[in-house]
Structure formats: C-alpha cells, structure tokens
Amino acid sequence: MILTIFGYPKTGKTILFNLLTRQREIVSKFSSSHNELHKAVVDVPDSRLESLAAYFETPPVFAKIEYLDTGSMGYGEIKNSTFVDILRRGDGLVHIVRGFTDAEIPHPAGKVDPARDIAQMESELITVDFISLDKRREKLTAEMRRTGSRELKEELDLTLRLQAHLEAGHPLREFNLTEIEESRLRGFAFLSQKPLIHLINADEDNYRSFQKLACPPERRRTVQVFCGRLETELLELDAEERALFQSEYGLADYHYIRDTFIQTSYELMNLASFFTVGHDETRAWTICRGDSAWVAAGKIHSDIQQGFIRAEVIPWNDFLSAGGFPQAKEAGKLRLEGKDYPVQDGEIVHFRFNK
C-alpha cells in the first residue's frame, strides 16, 4: 500500500513524513524543491500480531506501508504532469493543510484558512480528472464513429456521466459504479476517486478551533487535525515530561497522529489484515475487506492460490483463548472454509492446497 503525502508549500508535509517514518528529513522554512521525493517503507503496527508472535516465540512480520513525500506545489500546479504522475502512484492521498500561523511564512492566499484550502484542493483534483476524461471522450468519439462498437458506446456513455458528475463539483469517489464500470476505470487512476485524507497541521493555539472541521472516514474521505511541530517536540520527551507539557497547553487528550494515522488509513482504504502463524514465522498480510480466501491465498503465493483446496480459519483471539490449534478444533472454533469465503480482519488462516 502506498500513501502519497502532498500539499501546497510550507504546510508540514515533511514533518508528517518524519513523524510516520521516524526519519529525520530536513525541514526548512524557506528552501523548496519541486523534484525532491522522499520514500520510506514502514511497519503497520498491530498488537494482535505481537500477541500471536509472543505465543509462537517468533518475531512478528508486520504488514508494510510505503509513504511518498512529494515536493511543494503552488495553487493550480497540481495539473503539472509531474505531480499528476506522482499522485497517481498512490493507493491513497494525504493532503497536508496549513492550519498554523507563522509571520516568517506568509500564506500564498494571504490568510490561513484550512476550509478554503481543502475546497481548493478538491477542486483541483476534480479539474485534473475532468481534463483526463475529456481527452478520453474525444478519443472514444472518434473510434466509435469508425467502428460503431457497442462496448465503446457504453464506455463513452460512462465517460459523459462521469464528466457531468465532476462538472457539478463532485469527486469521483462519490460516484456509484457497478463492478463492470469499476473495472473499466481501474487503469486511469483518477485522483478524485482515490481515498483522501485532509490533514490539518495546526498549532497549539488553534488546534481545538479547527477540530470542528474534522470528520470521520466516510465515502473514502476524512478530515483530521494534528499539531506537527508540537508533536515532533513532545516525542523527544519522556512520558512524564510529555504529560506535563500537554497539560500546560490544555492538550491532555491530544491523540498522536503517529499512533492513529495508519489505523485511520486502513479504515479509509477499506483494508484488513489476516495472519499466518507457526514456529517459523508469524506474519500479517493486507487484503481489501470482503476479499475471498482465494484472493487472500494469492497474497502469499500464486501456487497456493492455484492449488487452493480449503482454508482453516479462526479469529486470533479465539485461538489464544483456546490455547492452540488442537484445543480450538476440539472447541469447534476452527472452521474449514471454501475459496469464496470472505476473510475477516484479524483471522488466522491456514491454506490447504495441492502442490
């Protein structure tokens, strides 16, 4: 899974990247590069996997997530082909929104206004997709006149409906697609269709006032608030000093973005984890919620998928409560499922397959 961090200049993109990846990329108020791209692959924390690894006395092998930290871009620059290509690589997008004040860094629009910047970015993503669809519409129209293909006509009709949706100011993530329509669009990587996190980078003075803009994950979009500079400083302190500092600033209930962001991302992107366990390895694997056991098998190896016979399935907590596979089987907790079974988040799965 790849999450691409982007936004307007001097919003705190690299601060978030450093918090999530525990790296120390240079953060400067004034230097900027349009071509710089930081990458990092990090573990997805999972206490369930740690409990299973402790039972089997093996190191946990966590699922992975890759973060891309893009260079700065100005208002309207998202249409630049370089930025579009970078954003299309991501499975999800993280838009960093400026919510802090700093006299040395004037806002390009003259005033700090997260709601305005969120609306502006949504509009720019929609514009990029409309332009892409318009080019596709022209090509489809020409090909259909030449061939009279029914399939091309259906795609053209879909393209026109999508353009009307965008013209009305709605992102493609809010357009209800059939499975066939979804498959037709998969290769285009439309930006307004991707899961999107608007992350407001506030300071301790306005953190609470911007909380009114926050909203939980819904229809592949969410708005969250964090204090990038403050969180960076707090994480340098020990737990006791940190609690005292937070209390003094009235932020005793502050939730660290580093601890919650990945879980928020998983929920937004409709992802889940299943586990394979044993005395050789205890590992987490990432799937989409609702994926079948056959699809899950393919995450491990194509040979397991092709030779699929059955899947032995048990929720991780039922396994630990039972005390092992024999006890779980005796208690009726271990089930045999077929290839169409939708694997649930947190299940241990052992695949039987023809070698």
N, C-alpha and C positions, 0 to 999 in steps of 0.2 A: 504494500500500500504506500502510495506517495502523496504527501500533502505539500502543496506549494504555498509558501508564505509570500505575499505581495502587498503593495500599497503605495500611496503617494510618498514623496520624500520626507525623511525625518519623522517617521511615525513610530519607530521602535521595532522594525522587522528583525533586525539582527539581535536585539535584546531578547525577543521571544525565542529566536533560534538558539541562542546561548542557554536560555533557561531550560528549554526542552531537551537539548542535546548534551548539556553540561560542558559545552565547549566555551572558548574564550575568543571568539572572533572579535576583531577590533570594532568598537562603536565610536563614531566621531560625530560631532555636531555639524561639521562643515564639509568634510571630504565625501565624495559620492562617486559611484561608478555604475554605468548602465550595463556593463558587461560582466560584472562580478557575480558569481553564483556559488553559494556555499551549499555543500551537501553533507548529510550525516544520516547514518542508519542506526537506530536505537531500539532497545528492547521495549516491548509493550508490557508494563508491569502487571502482574496477575498473582494475587495472593493464593488463589485456588491452585495454580500450578506449583507454587512454592510448597504448599501443604502436601501435594502429591509427591513432589520430589523428595521431601523430607521422609515420607513413608518408605519410598523405594531406595533412599540414601543415594540418590544420583543428582548431579547438578541440573537445575531446570534449564531447558532451552526455550527461551521466550519467543513469541511471535515478534516480527520486526516491522518497523515503520520507518520510511525514509522521508526526511524533510529537505525541501529545497528553499533556500533563502535567496530571493531574486534581488537584482539591483533596483535602484529607485526609478520611478517614472513620474512624469508630471501629469496634470489634468489633461485628459484626452489622448495621452500617449499609449494607452493600452492597445490602440489599433495598430501600433507598430508591430510588424510581423515577428520580430524577435521576441517580444513579450508574449504575443499570442501563442507562438510555438512552445515557449516555456510553460505557460499556464495550461496548455492542452496536455502536457505530460502528466499532470497531477490527476490522481483519482478524486481529490477534493481540494478546495481552495480555502486559504486562510487570509482574509483581508484585514490588515492591521490599520486601525483607525485612530487618528490622533485625538486624544482627549486631555492632554496635558498642556499647560502654559509654560512658555519659556521666552523671555524677552529677547534672547540672543538668536532664537529661531522663529522668525515671523512665519505665520501660516500663509501659504500661497494665495488663499482666498481671503486673507485679511483677518479672519476671526476663527477661533477654534469652535467647530460645530459638528460633532460626530454624526448627528442625524442627517445633516446635509451631505456629508462626505459618503455616508452609507448609500443614500439615494443616488448620488452622483456615480458611484462605482457600479451600482446595479444597472444604471442607465448605460454606462459604457460597455458592460458585459453584454447587455441586450443588443446594443448597436453592432458590436463585433459579430454576433450570431446572425443578425439581420443581413449584414453585408455578405456573410458566407452563404446564407440561404438564397440571397438574390442572385449570386453567381451560379449557384446550383440550379435555380429556377430557369435562368437563361439557357443553360446547357441542356436541361431536360426538355424545354420547349422546342429547341432545335432538333434534338434527337427524336422526339415523339412525332414531329412533323415528317421526319424522314422515314420512320419505321412504323408508326402507328401502334407501338407496343402498349398492351394493356397494363403491364407492370410499370412502365414509365409513367403512364397516365395516373396510376394510383400514387406513385411517388410524387408526381407534380401536385396532385391534389393535397397531399400531406404537406408538402413544402409551402403551398399557399395558405393553408390553415395555420401553420407554424408562424409564418410571416405576419398574419393578421393578429395572432396572439402577441407577438413581440411588439407590433405597432401599437397595440393597446397598452404597452408598458409593463407587460408581464413576462417574467423569466420562463425559460423552457422547463425548469424543474417543476413548475406549476401546471404544465400541460399533461393531461392524462393520455398516455399512449397504450396501445394494445401491444401484445408481445411481438407481433409481426412488425409494427411500426417502430418499436424499440430496437429491434434487430437491424432495421434499415438505417437507423440514425447512429448506430454504435460507432461506426468508423469516423464520424465527423467530430467527435469530442467537443460538442458545443459548450461554451464557457458558462452560459446561464443555466445549463442543465446540471452542472456539477454540484455536489453538496458544497455549501458555502458557510463558513464561519466568519462573521464580522466580529472582530476582537478589538474592543475599545481600550487603548492604552492610556489610562487616566493617571492622575497623581493623587496623593493622599487628601488633597483639599477638595477634589470634585468627584472622587470615587463613588460616593454614595449618591450624588445627584445624577450620575449617569446610569445608575442601576435601573432607573425607570425605563431605559431603552433596552434592557436585557430581555431576552425571551428564550424559552427552552427550545430544543430541536423540534422543528415541525416542518414538514414538506421539504426536507433536505436543506434547511436553513436555520441558523441560530445567531443570536447576538449575545456576546459575553463581555464582561468588563474585568480588567486586571490593572495592577499598578506595576509596570515593568521595572522602572528604576528602583522603586521601593522594594519590590520582591527580590531583585538582584542583591540589594544591600542586606536584607533580612536573612537571606540564605547563607550569608557569610557568618552569621552569629550562631551561638549555641541556642538550644531550645529555650532555656530560661531567659536569656537576653532578648530573644526574639519575642517571647510572650510579653515581656515588659514594654518593649518598643511598640508593639502593636496596640497595647492597652493605652499607652500615652497618646497615640494618634487616633484613638477611637476605632481601631480596626481589629478588635479582639476576635471577631468572627470571620476575618479575611480568609478566603479559600485560595490556596496557592495554585496558580494556573498550571504549574509543572506537575501537580498531583492529580489534577482533574481533567486536563486537556485531552489526553488520549482516550479516556472513557467517553468524553463528550464526542470526540471524533468518531469513535466506534458506533455510538448510538446514531449519530447523524448519517453515517455512511451505511447503516443497516448491516453492520458486520457482527460476527460472532466467533468464538473460539471453541474448538474441540481439542481433546487431549489424547495422545498416545503415551502409554506408560509401560514401565518394565524396569528391570535391574540394569539394563544397558543405557536407557535414555528415557527421560520424561520431558515431553515436548508439547508445545501449543501450536496449533495450526489455525490460520484465519480463513473463514468462509463467509459468504453472504447469508444472512438469516433466511431460512427456508431452503437452503441448498440441500440436495438429496445426499444420501450416503454414497451413491455412485460418484457424485461430484466431489465429495469430501475425500474419497479414496484417491481420486486423481491428483489431489493436492500433495499426497505423499509420493506416489509413483504411478506412472501410466500402466505399468504391469499389474499393479493391484487393482486399478480401475477396470482394465480389460478382462482380468480373470475373476472379477467380483463374484462371490457366492452369497455370503451373508455378512452382516455386521453385528458384533456383540456390543451392546450399548448399556451404559449405566451412568447416571449422574455422578459427578465427582464426590459430592457429599454423601451420597448413599454408599458409595464404595468405601469411603473412610469410616463411616458409621458401622458398616458390616464387618470391617476388619480385614478385607481381602476378597479376592475373586471367588474362592470356594464358598465362603460364608455368604457372599452376596447372591451366589447362584442358589444356595440352599434356601435363602430367604425370599427367593423369587424376584430379586431386584435386578438381576442380569437378564437382559432381553435379547432375542435374536430378531433382527430387522432386515428387510429386503432393500434393494437398491433405490427404491422410491421414497424410503423413509426420510423425512426432513430432520436432519441432525440439529439438536438443540444446543444452545450456548451452555458450555460447562460440562458437556458429556464426555466421558471416556469412551473411545471407540476402538475396538479391535476388529480388523478386517480378515475374514476368511476368503481366500482366493486360490484359483488354480495357477500354479507356477508354470 
